[in-house]
Structure formats: structure tokens, C-alpha cells
Amino acid sequence: MTGEMREIPIGEKLMKRLARLASIELSPQERKSLRADLQEILSYVERLGELSLDGIDASGSRMQAGSVTGPDVPRPGLGRQAALGNAPDIHGGFFKAPPIIER
């Protein structure tokens, strides 16, 4: 790796779109600060692409595959009444929850 980080251009349009997708409001100063952080992150990721991976196992892990917690054994689940027993709101035999995203 060269150690040199080049600036990845992130425009105002992209910053506004990211804020909208994240459902957050950013002041111009916050967008400027976040843009600098994102540029630094993207530059670092670009530098990772320069690494030589010759001789590195593609699996990325030397651990043996398998469960470390034990076998997956099916067990009977809760019945509907037991599962809904402490629910604050039920509708038609299902949990009812308030909307979390309002647009």
C-alpha cells in the first residue's frame, strides 16, 4: 500500500440523499463534517483494495465449520395463547405494534 489517501468526491446531492435514507436531518456544518468522515472511510477502503492477497485462503477463516454451541435440536414452541399472553395489543390473533416509520 502506498499510504497515500486520495479524496473521494461526495457531493451535496449525495449527502442529502444519505440523510433522507437515514431519516435524519443534518445542518450544513454536520453535512460538511460527515462528508469529510465518509471521504476518509472510502479512501481507506480503496487502499484496502491495493493489498496483495496472494497466498491468502479465500474462505477468510481457519476455523472448522460447525456449531460451537451444540446440535440444533427441534423443540416444541409456545402455543399462540402463551406467546400472546403478555402482548400489550393483539389484533386478529397477532401481535399489534405501532408504526415506527411515518412518511
C-alpha positions as CSV (number, residue, x, y, z in Angstrom):
1,M,0.0,0.0,0.0
2,T,1.2,3.4,-0.8
3,G,-0.2,5.1,2.3
4,E,-1.4,7.9,0.2
5,M,-5.2,8.6,0.6
6,R,-6.9,10.4,-2.3
7,E,-10.2,12.3,-1.7
8,I,-13.3,10.5,-2.9
9,P,-15.7,13.2,-4.2
10,I,-19.0,13.2,-2.3
11,G,-21.4,15.9,-3.5
12,E,-24.1,17.8,-1.7
13,K,-26.8,15.8,-3.6
14,L,-25.5,12.5,-2.3
15,M,-25.2,13.9,1.3
16,K,-28.8,15.0,1.2
17,R,-29.9,11.6,-0.2
18,L,-28.0,9.7,2.5
19,A,-29.6,11.9,5.2
20,R,-33.0,11.2,3.7
21,L,-32.4,7.5,3.6
22,A,-31.2,7.5,7.2
23,S,-34.2,9.6,8.2
24,I,-32.0,12.2,9.8
25,E,-31.8,16.0,9.4
26,L,-28.3,17.4,9.1
27,S,-27.2,21.0,9.4
28,P,-24.8,22.3,6.7
29,Q,-22.0,22.0,9.3
30,E,-23.0,18.4,10.1
31,R,-23.1,17.5,6.4
32,K,-19.6,19.0,5.9
33,S,-18.2,17.1,8.9
34,L,-19.9,13.8,7.8
35,R,-18.8,14.3,4.2
36,A,-15.2,14.5,5.4
37,D,-15.6,11.4,7.5
38,L,-17.2,9.5,4.7
39,Q,-14.4,10.5,2.3
40,E,-11.8,9.3,4.8
41,I,-13.6,5.9,5.1
42,L,-14.0,5.5,1.4
43,S,-10.3,6.4,0.8
44,Y,-9.3,3.8,3.4
45,V,-11.5,1.1,1.8
46,E,-9.9,2.0,-1.6
47,R,-6.4,1.5,0.0
48,L,-7.5,-2.0,1.2
49,G,-8.1,-2.9,-2.5
50,E,-4.4,-2.4,-3.1
51,L,-3.4,-5.2,-0.7
52,S,-1.8,-8.3,-2.2
53,L,-3.8,-11.3,-1.2
54,D,-1.6,-13.8,-2.9
55,G,-1.4,-17.0,-0.7
56,I,-4.4,-16.0,1.4
57,D,-7.2,-18.6,1.7
58,A,-10.4,-17.3,0.1
59,S,-12.5,-18.6,2.9
60,G,-11.1,-16.0,5.3
61,S,-11.2,-18.3,8.2
62,R,-9.1,-21.1,9.6
63,M,-11.8,-22.3,12.0
64,Q,-13.5,-25.6,11.3
65,A,-17.1,-25.1,10.1
66,G,-19.8,-26.3,12.5
67,S,-21.8,-25.2,15.5
68,V,-19.8,-24.2,18.6
69,T,-23.0,-24.2,20.7
70,G,-24.1,-27.8,20.1
71,P,-26.6,-29.6,17.9
72,D,-29.7,-27.9,16.7
73,V,-32.4,-30.0,18.2
74,P,-36.1,-29.1,17.4
75,R,-38.3,-28.5,20.5
76,P,-41.9,-27.6,20.8
77,G,-42.6,-23.9,20.6
78,L,-45.0,-21.7,22.5
79,G,-48.6,-22.0,21.7
80,R,-50.4,-19.0,20.3
81,Q,-52.1,-18.1,23.6
82,A,-48.9,-18.4,25.6
83,A,-47.0,-16.2,23.1
84,L,-49.7,-13.5,23.0
85,G,-50.3,-13.8,26.8
86,N,-48.3,-10.7,27.7
87,A,-48.7,-8.8,24.5
88,P,-49.8,-5.1,25.1
89,D,-52.0,-5.2,22.0
90,I,-53.4,-8.0,19.8
91,H,-55.3,-7.8,16.6
92,G,-56.8,-10.9,14.8
93,G,-54.7,-13.3,16.8
94,F,-51.4,-11.5,16.1
95,F,-49.1,-9.0,17.8
96,K,-50.1,-5.5,17.0
97,A,-47.3,-2.9,17.1
98,P,-47.4,0.9,16.5
99,P,-45.9,2.1,13.2
100,I,-42.2,3.1,13.6
101,I,-41.7,4.8,10.3
102,E,-44.1,7.6,9.3
103,R,-43.6,9.2,5.9
